Amino acid sequence: MKGLTLGLAMLCVPLGAAASPDTYEFDRYHTYVHFAVDHLGMSTIWGRFDAVSGKFTLDTQAKRGGVELRVETASINTGDNERGSRARSRDEHLRNADFFNVLEFPQMTYKSSTVKFSGDAPATVQGQLMLLGVTRPLSLTIDRWNCGLHPFNKKEMCGGNASGSIKRSDFGMKYALPAVGDEVKLFVEFEGYKQ
């Protein structure tokens, strides 16, 4: 009987020792969502959101992961904040109901459904983007990935760059089409500390 009990106990050790996903919280000082959109067929306007939060999980052994990202839409910044002699600045216009309607929809969110790996690194993320109360699929490609110790504070962290694109009209944002492009290219630069 003692042998059977010892044997059952030893079988339980690998289950208890199995790795669980690691959770990383996005570092708000080093995580941004950038975007690029065609303007009048003349140039590309770039912008970013300055307030981003969330977390991602990673289990390299099981090749699983997940992402939850929240973006404060009022934090949009295209470098045009001063009205001057105009009725409004570009950033003020982007915050109103023609575009992001930040009073009614203060956040846009992204939540992953699947993460595909290439070796030990995540390569693509499939998920759902919610913007202006509308949810649509969004695929992100991980263009750069690295994990290690922060060189100064010695905390474990992972970071990288991701990219994808959406059509803003899919979310009901149709103002100034087609003069201002429908396709919006998205870029996420991120760093996260292990919790």
C-alpha positions as MATLAB code, in Angstrom:
seq = 'MKGLTLGLAMLCVPLGAAASPDTYEFDRYHTYVHFAVDHLGMSTIWGRFDAVSGKFTLDTQAKRGGVELRVETASINTGDNERGSRARSRDEHLRNADFFNVLEFPQMTYKSSTVKFSGDAPATVQGQLMLLGVTRPLSLTIDRWNCGLHPFNKKEMCGGNASGSIKRSDFGMKYALPAVGDEVKLFVEFEGYKQ';
ca = [
       0.000    0.000    0.000;
       2.873    2.389    0.811;
       4.388    1.663   -2.601;
       1.112    2.459   -4.341;
       0.749    5.739   -2.423;
       4.353    6.724   -3.244;
       3.809    5.849   -6.905;
       0.652    7.967   -7.128;
       2.431   10.851   -5.428;
       5.294   10.662   -7.939;
       2.830   10.686  -10.855;
       1.388   13.918   -9.541;
       4.770   15.718   -9.474;
       5.007   16.387  -13.245;
       1.443   17.722  -13.270;
       2.139   20.095  -10.427;
       5.444   21.155  -11.985;
       3.912   21.862  -15.400;
       4.623   25.381  -16.577;
       1.774   27.855  -16.483;
       1.562   30.890  -18.757;
       3.573   33.910  -17.692;
       1.706   37.212  -17.542;
       3.277   40.500  -18.618;
       1.792   43.927  -17.979;
       2.336   46.490  -20.718;
       4.739   49.236  -19.662;
       2.772   52.427  -20.307;
       5.965   54.409  -20.886;
       7.141   52.129  -23.700;
       3.929   50.908  -25.328;
       2.219   52.841  -28.106;
      -0.298   52.258  -30.856;
       0.721   54.185  -33.992;
      -1.276   54.565  -37.180;
      -0.777   55.824  -40.721;
      -3.444   56.963  -43.195;
      -3.363   58.489  -46.668;
      -4.261   62.186  -46.805;
      -5.661   63.586  -50.073;
      -3.378   61.319  -52.084;
      -0.602   63.758  -51.195;
       1.004   62.428  -48.047;
       0.725   59.987  -45.178;
      -0.478   61.336  -41.859;
       0.966   59.568  -38.818;
      -0.395   59.569  -35.304;
      -0.395   57.645  -32.074;
      -2.337   57.061  -28.906;
      -0.455   58.120  -25.793;
      -2.477   56.110  -23.231;
      -2.366   52.332  -23.666;
      -2.735   49.599  -21.041;
      -3.276   45.868  -20.791;
      -1.389   42.615  -20.561;
      -0.210   39.622  -22.528;
       0.373   36.011  -21.552;
       3.014   33.656  -22.846;
       3.582   29.916  -22.570;
       6.466   29.067  -24.901;
       6.419   25.384  -23.933;
       2.771   24.902  -24.890;
       3.004   27.475  -27.729;
       0.119   29.502  -26.353;
      -0.393   33.155  -25.645;
      -2.924   35.927  -25.362;
      -3.264   39.712  -25.565;
      -5.620   42.229  -23.993;
      -5.056   45.845  -25.013;
      -6.990   48.992  -24.040;
      -6.477   52.318  -25.800;
      -7.819   55.621  -24.470;
      -9.140   57.253  -27.645;
      -8.898   60.807  -26.265;
      -5.120   60.342  -26.071;
      -4.836   60.552  -29.884;
      -1.881   62.679  -30.959;
      -1.002   63.594  -34.547;
       1.153   66.563  -33.589;
      -1.596   69.072  -34.421;
      -3.053   70.256  -31.115;
      -3.100   74.037  -31.563;
      -6.071   75.735  -33.228;
      -4.336   78.893  -34.315;
      -6.841   80.778  -36.493;
      -8.806   77.587  -37.247;
     -12.050   76.523  -35.581;
     -10.327   73.396  -34.272;
      -7.052   71.517  -34.450;
      -6.785   68.193  -36.273;
      -6.543   66.296  -32.980;
      -9.709   68.016  -31.714;
     -11.477   67.015  -34.930;
     -10.282   63.410  -34.584;
     -11.767   63.305  -31.080;
     -15.249   64.395  -32.179;
     -18.125   62.385  -33.649;
     -16.745   62.541  -37.214;
     -13.956   60.174  -36.189;
     -13.299   58.596  -32.770;
     -16.240   60.121  -30.869;
     -14.278   59.920  -27.619;
     -17.103   61.127  -25.365;
     -19.324   58.198  -26.307;
     -16.531   55.673  -26.940;
     -13.610   56.514  -24.627;
     -11.806   53.222  -25.286;
     -11.014   50.898  -28.124;
      -9.964   47.396  -27.167;
      -8.230   44.422  -28.708;
      -8.511   40.860  -27.412;
      -6.753   37.917  -29.002;
      -8.397   34.623  -29.875;
      -5.335   32.675  -31.099;
      -1.588   33.177  -31.174;
       0.614   31.260  -33.618;
       4.272   30.667  -32.842;
       7.418   30.361  -34.911;
       9.785   28.436  -32.671;
       9.641   29.989  -29.204;
       8.398   33.369  -30.426;
       4.847   34.480  -31.203;
       4.511   35.194  -34.934;
       0.875   36.171  -35.537;
      -2.056   37.121  -33.357;
      -5.692   36.767  -34.390;
      -8.212   38.733  -32.402;
     -11.101   41.160  -32.227;
     -10.815   44.944  -32.308;
     -13.675   46.953  -30.820;
     -13.885   50.537  -32.053;
     -16.894   52.873  -31.961;
     -18.956   50.037  -30.487;
     -18.267   47.787  -33.484;
     -16.191   44.600  -33.243;
     -14.234   43.270  -36.224;
     -11.394   40.759  -36.653;
      -7.843   42.071  -36.686;
      -4.735   40.054  -37.456;
      -1.395   41.319  -36.156;
       2.022   40.199  -37.362;
       4.791   40.185  -34.766;
       7.616   41.911  -36.638;
      10.092   41.906  -33.756;
      10.244   39.957  -30.489;
      12.692   39.642  -27.628;
      12.671   38.621  -23.966;
      15.268   39.122  -21.273;
      16.246   41.111  -18.215;
      15.904   44.878  -18.280;
      19.528   46.110  -18.254;
      18.944   48.587  -15.418;
      16.228   47.314  -13.075;
      16.931   43.599  -13.811;
      13.221   42.740  -14.094;
      12.095   40.085  -16.577;
      10.429   41.564  -19.631;
       9.416   40.909  -23.235;
       8.867   43.385  -26.016;
       8.609   43.910  -29.715;
       6.723   45.410  -32.626;
       3.485   44.296  -34.264;
       1.628   45.508  -37.332;
      -1.709   45.107  -39.091;
      -4.353   47.146  -40.885;
      -8.065   47.903  -40.791;
     -10.621   49.675  -42.944;
     -12.077   52.455  -40.853;
     -15.353   52.291  -42.765;
     -15.854   48.771  -41.334;
     -16.287   50.472  -37.954;
     -18.615   53.189  -39.233;
     -15.899   55.862  -39.490;
     -16.738   57.195  -42.958;
     -16.073   60.919  -42.663;
     -14.040   62.392  -45.585;
     -13.867   59.171  -47.589;
     -12.181   58.774  -50.018;
     -10.132   61.980  -49.657;
      -8.796   60.643  -46.369;
      -7.902   56.979  -46.854;
     -10.045   54.082  -45.731;
      -7.135   51.764  -44.963;
      -5.445   52.537  -41.671;
      -2.108   50.861  -41.044;
      -1.526   49.990  -37.394;
       1.766   49.592  -35.566;
       2.144   48.559  -31.926;
       5.468   49.010  -30.161;
       5.347   47.338  -26.780;
       7.293   46.281  -23.721;
       5.878   44.350  -20.794;
       7.142   43.348  -17.371;
       6.588   39.842  -16.039;
       4.121   39.825  -13.139;
];
